[in-house]
Amino acid sequence: MNKIFRNLSLMLVAGALAVSCADYNVTDDFTAEPDPSVVVPYKDLAPVKSYIDREKNPNFVLGAQLKVADFNKQELAHAAAVTNFDDVTFGTTLMAGSIVNAKGVMNFLDMKDLLDHVEEIDGTVFGSPLFANANQADDWLATLTAPIEIVVEYVEGKVVNYNDSTSFHGTIDNAKGKASIVNYDNQKVLQIGSTSNVRIIEGFEVDPLAKYTTTFWARSDKELTFTITFSGQQVEGNGTNGKWVLKPGKWTKFVIESQSAPDATEGYLRIENGKNGTMNIQKVQVGYYPDNHRPQTDQEKKDTINYAVKAWCEGVMKINEGRITSFDLIDEPIDTKSVLENGMFDLKHATTDKIFWQDILGSEQYAPVVAREARKAFEENGGEANALKLFISEKGLEDQKVYESLKYWIGIWDANGAKIDGINAKLNLSYSEDAATQEANKATLNTLLDNLAATGKLIRLSNFDITYKDATGANVTAKDIKSAQRQQLADYYAYVIKAYMSKIPSDKQAGICKGNMLDTNDPVGLWAYETIDAKGTKDWVRTATYKAFCDALAGQ
């Protein structure tokens, strides 16, 4: 069955003009009868990508985003994508956070499967972001930059010898029980009564990262069970249920190893004696091994992160084998809450324990370093020299300051050798029934496209989904949208496509990527999921947006 589907996909990509959902009925899980995609009024439309005027727009790429799992199933979403679009992209699902575990083991099985299949059907993929702040291998980076183990010497601490005591002035927690200095076995000892909670040593400083060893000698005339707590941290015992056991009749040495509780402010060891009899303590001493880790130096962290950059790029490009030639190099680097002295927005920087690449590599060298390693690994693993195109993807570029800031940083990175080929602008578009709002929407879009064209970079628009808002600003859902409203929405899709093609020079058109092929809760799809017969069968149905794409791409 899989072979049948792949042969069909080859036929579709080769140029079949009218393909029905029924034609996709080649897997056991998919049934579509009758075919809804050929019902009026859109029955005569060909696959969307066939309408692109390749002479006027030779570099334009029409893309679709979907999940790796949906693509690898090779069912309807897959067939709709490869039939109607030039390439596919997979959002965050092929980023390091989904592939690399805490030990640095990289699982590229899904990526290999889809790339092998894409190659088989002569398709193309736009690569997921190689570097970002979100969806990264945070556990791996934390492991790599963790403090380094070092050799430490044991430090002698406090000693309490009850043989030399005349009275007990320690703490009895919760005023529970009693403890006193008595004569026992021909010597002075600390005697702890039954059901008593007594700190047998206290009053020393603790470091929550240090490992403490407390030693004491104890004896009882009966078998006792008791609990030990070291500075807020209960210590597992040698008996059942975490209890400690003292056999009767002889002095027994106990060695307790524990760290303090993280929030501990004072050092102590407490015995919570059971109800079977008294316990006698002869001598207590505590010492510790200091934290046997030291933070990595700035240079060590830099070397470590450089290693991670190389390892990740090598892993991706080894699986890629030169097949993906366009990647987002860095995703959403701009921090709109942090302003530099020159008025530009800064890059994002970590405010928690997470590791951000740019914090270690340096803001100005971030893109140059990762671009160099990506290009090197690409060429060493089957990629043609100079074929790789690297983009910076960013959202919110309709805001002039965000746009100017991204342009500023790309200028710095290019000057330092990054060679950024393009900008992948993540759109956030809506159509409004309010005429003034909609005119403002169009003006904002046109300014964005003019700004992007002025960079001289390759320009790609992604997340190309347009929501529909009524005159009050409320979203109209896919379930509630009327035919006339759907047509207005489709007309705006066409407007955006034509504006892109007219404002972005043809040699700089990296294309447009549809965020969702099918309606979500919003009416964003080229297809809607609708009931198609009296039996209640639901399937993909072409919408007015499908026709709008075809007409706009054809220049109509």
C-alpha positions, -999 to 999 in steps of 0.1 A, spaced: 0 0 0 28 24 9 45 18 -25 12 25 -43 9 58 -25 44 68 -33 39 61 -70 8 82 -68 27 110 -52 53 109 -80 24 113 -105 9 142 -85 42 161 -83 49 154 -119 19 177 -128 -15 161 -126 -39 191 -127 -71 178 -111 -66 154 -82 -95 143 -60 -96 134 -24 -110 100 -36 -77 95 -55 -59 97 -22 -79 67 -9 -49 45 -8 -45 38 29 -66 16 52 -74 46 75 -87 71 49 -121 69 32 -135 98 11 -166 91 -9 -178 109 -28 -149 133 -36 -158 168 -22 -130 186 -39 -146 185 -73 -180 198 -63 -191 232 -76 -181 259 -77 -144 249 -77 -144 216 -96 -123 228 -125 -94 242 -104 -60 226 -107 -35 221 -79 -27 256 -64 10 256 -73 3 250 -110 -10 286 -112 23 303 -103 36 322 -133 71 308 -132 84 332 -159 75 363 -139 83 347 -105 110 320 -111 122 320 -75 87 320 -58 81 290 -36 47 282 -22 50 263 10 28 246 36 35 239 72 24 206 88 35 182 115 62 156 109 38 128 121 11 139 97 35 140 68 51 107 76 16 90 77 14 97 40 -24 103 41 -46 132 31 -26 161 46 5 148 30 -11 143 -4 -27 178 -3 7 193 6 28 177 -21 1 181 -47 -7 218 -41 26 233 -27 62 235 -38 77 227 -4 68 217 32 80 230 65 76 214 99 77 244 124 94 235 156 91 197 153 125 192 138 143 216 162 169 204 187 145 203 216 126 174 199 158 155 188 186 158 214 183 143 249 201 154 280 232 132 272 235 147 237 221 116 219 204 128 187 173 109 174 169 118 137 146 88 128 116 110 119 137 135 100 154 107 80 121 91 71 106 123 58 137 134 39 141 100 23 104 102 12 107 138 1 137 128 -21 118 99 -35 89 121 -47 113 149 -58 99 173 -33 116 200 -12 116 211 25 123 244 42 143 236 72 132 242 108 152 268 128 187 255 136 191 279 166 167 297 188 159 304 225 128 282 225 125 245 215 162 240 221 180 210 238 179 227 271 188 196 292 218 189 270 230 225 271 226 225 309 245 192 312 273 206 290 277 238 309 272 223 344 299 229 370 330 207 368 338 181 395 370 188 414 390 171 442 382 185 476 397 178 511 377 167 541 371 195 566 370 188 603 340 204 620 325 204 654 331 178 681 309 172 712 323 147 738 296 140 764 322 122 786 334 157 795 300 172 801 283 180 833 249 190 820 230 191 787 221 225 772 211 214 738 177 216 720 148 193 726 126 199 696 89 206 701 96 203 739 91 166 734 108 142 758 139 146 778 177 144 777 203 147 804 239 139 813 240 107 834 265 81 845 263 50 823 287 22 817 313 39 840 313 72 821 293 103 816 269 101 786 240 120 771 209 99 778 179 104 755 145 94 769 120 73 749 98 93 725 122 122 727 134 145 698 169 157 707 196 176 688 227 157 698 250 182 680 241 217 667 253 253 662 275 249 631 271 265 597 259 244 567 264 247 530 235 231 511 260 219 484 285 203 508 282 166 519 284 162 557 295 132 577 283 129 613 297 102 636 284 92 670 286 63 694 254 50 710 244 21 733 211 9 748 200 -20 769 171 -27 746 167 -27 708 157 7 696 144 22 664 148 59 658 148 85 631 176 108 621 173 143 606 203 163 595 196 201 592 161 196 579 169 166 557 157 132 570 183 105 565 174 70 554 182 44 580 195 8 582 161 -5 591 127 -6 576 106 24 565 137 47 568 142 40 605 176 34 622 181 3 645 204 1 675 210 -34 688 213 -37 726 243 -45 747 273 -28 731 286 5 719 278 10 682 293 35 658 269 53 635 282 72 604 256 95 589 262 111 555 238 138 543 235 172 528 214 198 546 179 207 533 182 235 506 166 261 529 185 251 561 200 280 580 216 261 609 234 229 613 223 201 636 217 163 639 184 153 656 175 119 669 138 111 673 139 82 697 112 55 697 92 43 727 112 12 736 138 27 759 165 52 765 195 58 742 230 67 755 253 89 734 290 90 741 306 113 715 295 132 683 315 148 656 307 164 623 328 172 593 322 178 556 335 176 521 330 210 505 310 212 472 332 193 448 321 213 418 333 246 404 316 268 378 330 266 343 351 296 334 338 319 306 363 304 282 353 268 292 316 276 286 325 292 253 345 261 242 317 239 254 290 258 235 311 259 204 314 221 206 276 219 209 271 241 178 294 219 158 279 187 171 243 199 163 252 212 129 271 180 120 242 158 132 216 178 112 236 181 80 247 144 81 211 133 80 202 161 55 229 151 30 224 184 12 187 178 5 174 208 25 190 239 10 171 266 30 170 269 67 160 294 93 194 299 110 181 317 140 145 320 152 130 351 169 162 367 183 148 401 192 138 411 227 112 439 225 115 445 263 152 454 262 165 485 245 202 493 237 218 527 241 214 533 204 176 528 207 175 494 190 160 464 207 186 440 222 188 403 215 170 380 240 192 369 270 185 343 295 169 354 328 168 319 343 192 290 345 185 282 308 214 286 284 210 309 255 236 304 227 241 342 224 249 346 261 280 324 256 290 332 221 283 369 224 256 389 207 277 401 178 293 367 171 262 346 176 251 344 140 286 344 125 296 314 146 264 293 139 263 303 103 299 292 97 294 259 113 261 253 95 277 260 61 308 239 69 287 209 80 264 213 50 293 212 25 310 184 43 279 162 41 269 163 5 257 199 1 269 220 -29 290 249 -21 270 282 -19 237 263 -23 227 268 13 204 298 21 202 309 57 173 330 70 166 349 102 130 344 112 112 370 134 77 379 143 62 414 148 81 430 119 51 452 111 63 472 141 89 496 127 112 494 157 113 456 156 121 458 119 148 484 123 163 463 152 164 431 132 180 450 103 206 465 127 215 431 140 217 414 106 240 443 96 263 436 125 263 398 118 269 402 81 298 426 89 313 399 111 310 372 84 276 356 89 263 360 53 226 361 61 207 353 29 172 362 38 145 372 63 116 349 71 88 373 83 63 356 105 29 372 98 1 380 122 -27 391 98 -64 396 102 -92 409 80 -116 434 96 -152 442 86 -146 477 99 -135 497 68 -111 520 87 -94 491 105 -91 471 73 -74 501 55 -50 503 83 -43 465 80 -35 470 43 -13 500 50 6 481 77 11 452 53 24 474 25 48 492 48 61 458 60 67 446 24 84 479 14 107 476 44 115 440 37 122 447 0 146 476 11 169 451 29 180 435 -4 176 401 12 156 371 1 121 376 16 99 348 28 65 352 45 55 324 69 25 317 92 3 329 63 -30 326 80 -56 354 81 -82 355 109 -116 372 103 -129 399 127 -163 414 126 -168 452 129 -165 450 167 -132 433 166 -144 398 176 -131 368 158 -156 350 135 -150 312 137 -149 287 109 -181 272 122 -200 305 120 -185 323 90 -209 331 62 -202 326 24 -200 364 18 -176 368 47 -155 339 35 -152 356 1 -141 388 17 -114 369 36 -104 351 4 -101 385 -14 -77 397 13 -55 366 9 -53 374 -28 -44 410 -20 -15 399 2 -2 375 -24 -3 401 -52 12 428 -29 41 405 -21 47 396 -58 46 433 -68 67 447 -40 94 420 -36 117 418 -66 114 385 -84 150 375 -76 143 381 -39 111 361 -37 117 332 -14 80 326 -13 50 324 11 43 295 35 7 287 45 4 282 82 -26 258 80 -40 241 49 -72 232 67 -95 254 88 -87 255 125 -112 271 149 -106 301 126 -115 300 89 -78 301 78 -78 271 54 -78 265 17 -100 236 27 -128 234 53 -137 202 71 -174 198 62 -202 173 60 -205 161 24 -235 138 23 -266 127 40 -248 101 60 -229 128 79 -195 120 62 -170 148 68 -141 156 46 -119 184 32 -138 208 10 -121 235 -11 -130 271 1 -131 304 -16 -95 309 -3 -84 280 -26 -97 299 -56 -82 332 -43 -48 316 -41 -51 302 -77 -62 335 -91 -36 356 -73 -7 333 -82 -18 335 -118 -18 373 -116 -56 377 -119 
